Every structure is written in structure tokens, then in C-alpha cells.
């Protein structure tokens, strides 16, 4: 493999000093336009690449932020990352993105890679099975800020960007109750994660405030996958006392469940009303369209980056007290509107 071209190679070929080459490539005002153009053309011809990483290290900054997400293949996370990319670009930062694939072991490896890559800050949405904060302690000890978003870990030196999942769960369940549902099932994910435990709490609070009994066998903990939706439908079909409403914490799982129930002869929403979560595009493809909770992913990504960059610029400090809660919204569609009822 050919070695990397350096400013010294360009200087030798053009018979000028390396300092002049360096200044020209960095658009220094002391270098005249003709010299800059000459050096720029020669650098391009030789395939010179600026070693931004080394230069940034000398300034004790890489202008790179690390991002660890559970999975990249979701509409919600794509929206978050789009917001992050846009805000990071405007702020002059690059993103180093990795996915944990819902594995704490992989998340630990990702965190180590981010640390060794000398990121200026880290943004994390934690994996399903993450139990420990230990793999993030190295960042805290070195003064590298961490901001959690969506799925969070509470830590006194870290900030969080979330929605009010408890209220969203309460609102979704209350909507089903307002449609006349009295036997409401809740399908959720790993309760280690704040997003699912808080939605469950909202569901329970809504039942309680509306005089309905909470039943353990009406709560299913799944991985909220497409396959899980089919299993939920199968369980419902086998239940002696069937639910007349379902609140599912993920649109992919909800749509899969709806489709399977329809194939088994159930009429949605007359037999069973359904509410999902996230407002994925698939929610408007299924018939009837899925009632869901709008989760402001792009806004979450933008605010997460802005908060972290402002901290790095010493404009604001991020810690547990600077937690940011964004507003969600229930979007009512045909899957939950019982005949003769209105929202």
C-alpha cells in the first residue's frame, strides 16, 4: 500500500517550506491567492488528505460525538439520527454511530470503541438488557459528557432527553376506555427500560382512575417484534376472557397483531380496538389505520445534540437536573374508534 502523502512531500516537490504549505491548506491570510491555488492543486493531484484527527487532538478536541443506539432499522431511530446529523453538521461536529443490537455486551464494546476514538461527548439509547452503568464510568471520570435519550439511565452527572411515557400510556389507555373498552390488554417490552415501565404505569393508572381492575394476565412482555405481534394474536384467540382493547408499545408489533387477528376473523375495532406507539409509516398502511402515539424523534435528536454541544461550549451544563421532556401526541385513527363513538 502506498504511504500517506504529507505536507512535507508537497513542500519538497514545490520547493517551499512545510509551514507555507500548512498555512495555505488552512487558508491562512498571510499566504497569497496564487500560492494557495498552486499548493491546493498539487495537494489534489497527489491525493493529499488532511489529518484532521491529529490536528484536533493537538487542540484536545476531535469535534466528533459518539452515538450508540439499540438498532438502526427503525423509523423512530432513523428520525432521531436525522435530527442529530442535521444539528451536528450545523454545529461543526461529526457523528460516530454504532448499534448495540439490543445487547449489553455489544454496547460495552461500542462504548470502549467510542472512548478510544476520543469522542468529545457520547449520546446513548441503551439496549434491552443493559443492567450496569459501569462501562460509561470511564467517560465520566475523564470529564467526557454523556447524554441519554429515549431509553435512559439516571445518573447525577448525565442529562436525559425523553417524552413523558407515563402520560402517553395513560392517554392511550384512557382513549380505549372512552371508546367503551373495559377489558384492556397491554403489550410491552423489557421493563428494565424506562420507556416500557413508565408506559405500563400509565396504563395501570388509567385503569385505576376509571374504576377498572388491573389483571396480570392482561399484560404481555415481549420483544415487540413482528413475530411477537402474531404470538399476541394467538394468545388472545386462546383466552377464555378476551380483551376488547389492546395498547401495544410499538407500531410494528401492533400492526402484526392486527393483521393476525383479522386473519382469525376478528373485526378491528368492533371486536378489539387497537392502539400502537411511535407513529411509524406502517401505521397508515394497515386497514383500518392504526391509532398511535406520535413520538417526536427528529426533534429529540436535534435537542440532544444541541444540549451536548452547548455543554461542550460551556453555554449550559448537562446533569440530571437538566432533563428535557418532549411532548408526545395521541393520533386517533380507525383502529380504535368503536362504532357510534367519537374521540
C-alpha positions as CSV (number, residue, x, y, z in Angstrom):
1,X,0.0,0.0,0.0
2,X,1.3,3.5,-0.9
3,X,2.2,5.6,2.1
4,X,0.1,8.7,3.0
5,X,1.1,12.0,1.3
6,X,2.2,14.6,3.8
7,X,2.7,18.4,3.7
8,X,6.4,17.7,3.6
9,X,6.1,15.8,0.3
10,X,4.2,18.8,-1.2
11,X,6.8,21.2,0.2
12,X,9.6,19.2,-1.3
13,X,8.0,19.0,-4.7
14,X,7.1,22.7,-4.9
15,X,10.4,23.7,-3.2
16,X,8.7,25.7,-0.5
17,X,8.6,25.4,3.3
18,X,6.2,22.9,5.0
19,X,4.9,25.9,7.1
20,X,3.8,27.7,4.0
21,X,2.0,24.5,2.7
22,X,0.3,24.1,6.1
23,X,-0.8,27.7,6.2
24,X,-2.0,27.6,2.6
25,X,-4.1,24.5,3.2
26,X,-5.6,26.1,6.2
27,X,-6.5,29.2,4.2
28,X,-4.2,31.5,6.2
29,X,-4.5,35.2,5.2
30,X,-0.7,35.6,5.1
31,X,-0.4,33.3,2.0
32,X,-1.3,35.0,-1.3
33,X,-4.1,33.5,-3.5
34,X,-1.7,32.3,-6.3
35,X,0.4,30.3,-3.8
36,X,-2.7,28.9,-2.2
37,X,-4.1,27.8,-5.6
38,X,-0.7,26.2,-6.5
39,X,-0.5,24.3,-3.3
40,X,-4.2,23.2,-3.4
41,X,-3.8,21.9,-7.0
42,X,-0.7,20.0,-6.1
43,X,-2.3,18.5,-3.0
44,X,-5.3,17.4,-5.0
45,X,-3.0,15.9,-7.7
46,X,-1.0,13.9,-5.1
47,X,-4.1,12.7,-3.2
48,X,-3.2,14.5,0.0
49,X,-5.7,14.1,2.9
50,X,-5.7,16.5,5.8
51,X,-5.1,14.7,9.1
52,X,-7.9,16.4,10.9
53,X,-7.9,13.9,13.7
54,X,-4.3,14.6,14.6
55,X,-4.8,18.3,14.3
56,X,-7.9,18.2,16.6
57,X,-6.0,16.1,19.1
58,X,-3.5,18.8,19.4
59,X,-6.4,21.1,20.3
60,X,-7.7,18.5,22.7
61,X,-10.8,18.1,20.6
62,X,-11.9,15.8,17.8
63,X,-15.1,17.6,17.0
64,X,-16.7,14.1,16.9
65,X,-19.6,12.9,19.0
66,X,-20.3,9.2,19.6
67,X,-23.8,7.8,19.3
68,X,-24.9,4.4,20.5
69,X,-28.4,3.2,19.6
70,X,-30.2,-0.2,20.1
71,X,-30.9,-0.7,16.4
72,X,-30.7,1.3,13.2
73,X,-33.5,-0.4,11.4
74,X,-36.5,1.5,12.9
75,X,-38.4,4.6,11.6
76,X,-38.1,6.2,15.1
77,X,-34.4,5.8,15.4
78,X,-33.9,6.9,11.7
79,X,-35.8,10.1,12.6
80,X,-33.7,10.7,15.7
81,X,-30.4,10.2,13.8
82,X,-31.6,12.5,11.0
83,X,-32.2,15.2,13.6
84,X,-28.8,14.5,15.2
85,X,-27.0,14.7,11.8
86,X,-28.6,18.0,10.9
87,X,-27.8,19.7,14.2
88,X,-24.3,18.2,14.4
89,X,-23.5,19.5,10.9
90,X,-24.7,23.0,11.7
91,X,-22.6,22.9,14.8
92,X,-19.4,21.7,13.1
93,X,-19.4,18.2,14.6
94,X,-19.2,14.8,13.1
95,X,-21.0,11.7,14.4
96,X,-19.6,8.3,15.0
97,X,-22.7,6.0,15.1
98,X,-22.9,2.4,16.3
99,X,-25.7,0.0,17.3
100,X,-25.8,-2.4,20.3
101,X,-28.2,-4.8,18.6
102,X,-30.1,-4.9,22.0
103,X,-27.0,-6.5,23.7
104,X,-25.3,-5.0,26.7
105,X,-22.1,-6.9,25.7
106,X,-22.1,-5.2,22.3
107,X,-22.9,-1.9,24.0
108,X,-19.9,-2.2,26.2
109,X,-17.7,-2.9,23.2
110,X,-19.2,0.1,21.4
111,X,-18.5,2.4,24.4
112,X,-14.9,1.2,24.5
113,X,-14.5,2.0,20.8
114,X,-16.0,5.4,21.3
115,X,-13.7,6.2,24.2
116,X,-10.6,5.0,22.2
117,X,-11.8,7.2,19.3
118,X,-11.6,10.1,21.6
119,X,-15.1,11.4,21.1
120,X,-15.8,14.8,22.7
121,X,-19.2,13.5,24.0
122,X,-21.4,10.5,24.0
123,X,-25.2,10.1,23.2
124,X,-26.8,6.8,24.2
125,X,-30.1,5.0,24.0
126,X,-29.4,1.8,26.0
127,X,-30.0,-1.8,25.0
128,X,-32.8,-4.1,26.2
129,X,-30.7,-6.0,28.7
130,X,-28.3,-3.3,30.0
131,X,-28.0,-3.6,33.8
132,X,-24.9,-1.6,34.6
133,X,-23.6,2.0,34.2
134,X,-20.0,0.7,34.7
135,X,-19.0,0.9,31.0
136,X,-19.8,4.6,31.0
137,X,-17.9,5.4,34.1
138,X,-14.6,5.9,32.2
139,X,-16.2,8.8,30.3
140,X,-17.5,10.4,33.5
141,X,-14.1,10.0,35.2
142,X,-12.4,11.7,32.2
143,X,-14.9,14.6,32.1
144,X,-16.5,13.4,28.8
145,X,-20.2,14.3,28.9
146,X,-22.9,11.7,28.4
147,X,-26.5,12.4,27.4
148,X,-29.1,9.6,27.3
149,X,-32.1,9.8,25.1
150,X,-35.3,7.7,24.8
151,X,-34.1,4.7,26.8
152,X,-32.2,6.2,29.6
153,X,-30.1,5.5,32.7
154,X,-30.5,8.0,35.5
155,X,-27.1,9.3,36.7
156,X,-26.4,12.5,38.6
157,X,-23.8,13.7,36.1
158,X,-25.8,12.8,32.9
159,X,-28.7,14.5,31.2
160,X,-31.7,12.8,29.5
161,X,-34.0,13.7,26.6
162,X,-37.3,11.8,26.8
163,X,-41.0,12.0,26.4
164,X,-43.5,11.6,29.3
165,X,-44.0,7.9,28.6
166,X,-46.3,7.6,31.7
167,X,-48.6,10.2,30.4
168,X,-48.5,8.7,26.9
169,X,-49.5,5.3,28.3
170,X,-52.2,6.9,30.4
171,X,-53.7,8.8,27.4
172,X,-53.6,5.8,25.1
173,X,-55.4,3.6,27.7
174,X,-57.9,6.3,28.6
175,X,-58.8,6.7,24.9
176,X,-59.7,3.0,24.7
177,X,-61.8,3.3,27.9
178,X,-63.6,6.3,26.3
179,X,-64.4,4.0,23.4
180,X,-66.2,1.7,25.8
181,X,-63.4,-0.9,26.3
182,X,-63.4,-2.5,29.8
183,X,-61.0,-5.4,29.3
184,X,-57.8,-3.7,28.0
185,X,-54.7,-5.7,27.3
186,X,-51.2,-4.1,27.4
187,X,-48.3,-5.5,25.3
188,X,-44.9,-4.1,26.3
189,X,-41.2,-4.6,26.2
190,X,-38.4,-5.3,28.7
191,X,-39.5,-3.5,31.9
192,X,-35.8,-2.7,32.8
193,X,-36.2,0.1,30.3
194,X,-37.9,3.3,31.4
195,X,-39.9,3.7,28.2
196,X,-41.8,0.4,28.9
197,X,-42.0,0.5,32.7
198,X,-43.4,4.1,32.5
199,X,-46.0,3.2,29.8
200,X,-47.1,0.3,31.9
201,X,-47.5,2.6,34.9
202,X,-49.6,5.0,32.8
203,X,-51.8,2.1,31.7
204,X,-52.3,0.9,35.3
205,X,-53.1,4.5,36.5
206,X,-55.7,4.9,33.8
207,X,-57.4,1.7,34.7
208,X,-57.4,2.6,38.4
209,X,-58.7,6.1,37.8
210,X,-61.5,4.7,35.6
211,X,-62.5,2.1,38.1
212,X,-61.2,-0.9,36.1
213,X,-59.3,-3.8,37.6
214,X,-55.7,-4.4,36.7
215,X,-55.1,-8.1,35.7
216,X,-51.6,-9.6,35.5
217,X,-52.7,-11.9,32.7
218,X,-53.7,-8.9,30.5
219,X,-50.0,-7.8,30.4
220,X,-47.7,-9.4,27.9
221,X,-43.9,-8.7,28.0
222,X,-42.4,-9.4,24.5
223,X,-39.6,-8.1,22.3
224,X,-42.3,-6.1,20.4
225,X,-41.2,-7.7,17.1
226,X,-43.4,-8.6,14.1
227,X,-43.3,-12.2,15.3
228,X,-44.4,-11.1,18.8
229,X,-47.5,-9.5,17.3
230,X,-48.5,-12.8,15.8
231,X,-48.0,-14.5,19.2
232,X,-50.1,-11.9,20.9
233,X,-52.9,-12.6,18.5
234,X,-52.6,-16.3,19.1
235,X,-52.8,-15.9,22.8
236,X,-55.9,-13.6,22.5
237,X,-57.6,-16.2,20.4
238,X,-56.9,-18.9,23.0
239,X,-58.0,-16.8,26.0
240,X,-61.4,-17.6,27.6
241,X,-62.0,-14.0,28.6
242,X,-60.8,-11.9,25.6
243,X,-59.8,-8.3,25.7
244,X,-61.9,-5.7,23.9
245,X,-59.0,-3.3,23.6
246,X,-55.2,-3.5,23.3
247,X,-52.5,-0.9,23.9
248,X,-49.2,-2.1,22.3
249,X,-46.0,-0.2,22.9
250,X,-44.7,-0.4,19.3
251,X,-46.4,0.0,15.9
252,X,-44.6,-2.9,14.2
253,X,-45.9,-5.3,16.8
254,X,-49.4,-3.6,16.8
255,X,-49.8,-3.9,13.0
256,X,-48.6,-7.5,13.0
257,X,-51.1,-8.3,15.8
258,X,-54.0,-6.5,14.0
259,X,-53.2,-8.4,10.8
260,X,-53.2,-11.8,12.6
261,X,-56.4,-11.0,14.4
262,X,-58.1,-10.1,11.1
263,X,-56.9,-13.4,9.6
264,X,-58.6,-15.2,12.5
265,X,-61.9,-13.5,11.8
266,X,-61.8,-10.6,14.4
267,X,-63.1,-7.2,13.3
268,X,-61.0,-4.3,14.2
269,X,-62.0,-2.2,16.1
270,X,-65.5,-3.6,16.8
271,X,-64.3,-6.8,18.4
272,X,-60.9,-5.5,19.6
273,X,-59.8,-1.8,19.4
274,X,-56.0,-1.3,19.0
275,X,-53.6,1.5,19.9
276,X,-49.9,1.4,19.0
277,X,-46.9,3.7,19.7
278,X,-44.3,5.7,17.6
279,X,-46.4,6.7,14.6
280,X,-44.4,4.6,12.2
281,X,-45.3,4.9,8.5
282,X,-46.7,1.4,8.7
283,X,-49.5,2.7,10.9
284,X,-51.1,4.4,7.9
285,X,-50.8,1.3,5.6
286,X,-52.8,-1.2,7.7
287,X,-56.6,-1.1,7.3
288,X,-58.1,0.3,9.4
289,X,-55.3,2.8,10.0
290,X,-53.6,2.4,13.4
291,X,-54.3,4.8,16.3
292,X,-50.8,5.6,17.7
293,X,-48.7,7.9,19.8
294,X,-46.6,10.4,17.9
295,X,-43.0,10.3,19.2
296,X,-41.0,13.4,18.1
297,X,-37.9,11.5,17.0
298,X,-36.3,14.2,14.8
299,X,-36.8,16.9,17.5
300,X,-35.3,14.5,20.1
301,X,-32.2,14.1,18.0
302,X,-31.8,17.8,17.4
303,X,-32.3,18.8,21.0
304,X,-29.9,16.0,22.2
305,X,-27.1,17.2,20.0
306,X,-27.8,20.9,20.8
307,X,-27.7,20.3,24.5
308,X,-24.4,18.3,24.3
309,X,-22.7,20.9,22.0
310,X,-23.8,23.8,24.3
311,X,-22.3,21.9,27.2
312,X,-19.0,21.5,25.4
313,X,-19.1,25.2,24.5
314,X,-19.8,25.9,28.2
315,X,-23.1,27.6,27.3
316,X,-25.1,25.3,29.5
317,X,-24.3,22.4,31.9
318,X,-25.8,19.0,31.5
319,X,-26.6,16.9,34.5
320,X,-29.6,15.1,36.0
321,X,-31.3,18.5,36.7
322,X,-31.2,19.4,33.0
323,X,-33.5,16.6,31.9
324,X,-35.6,17.5,28.9
325,X,-39.1,16.2,28.4
326,X,-40.6,16.5,24.9
327,X,-44.4,16.4,24.2
328,X,-46.0,13.3,22.5
329,X,-49.4,13.3,21.0
330,X,-52.1,10.6,20.6
331,X,-53.1,10.3,16.9
332,X,-56.6,8.8,16.7
333,X,-57.4,6.7,13.6
334,X,-59.8,3.9,12.7
335,X,-58.3,1.0,14.6
336,X,-59.6,2.3,17.9
337,X,-62.8,4.1,17.0
338,X,-65.7,1.9,18.1
339,X,-69.0,2.2,16.1
340,X,-71.1,5.1,17.3
341,X,-68.2,6.5,19.4
342,X,-66.2,9.7,18.8
343,X,-62.8,10.7,20.2
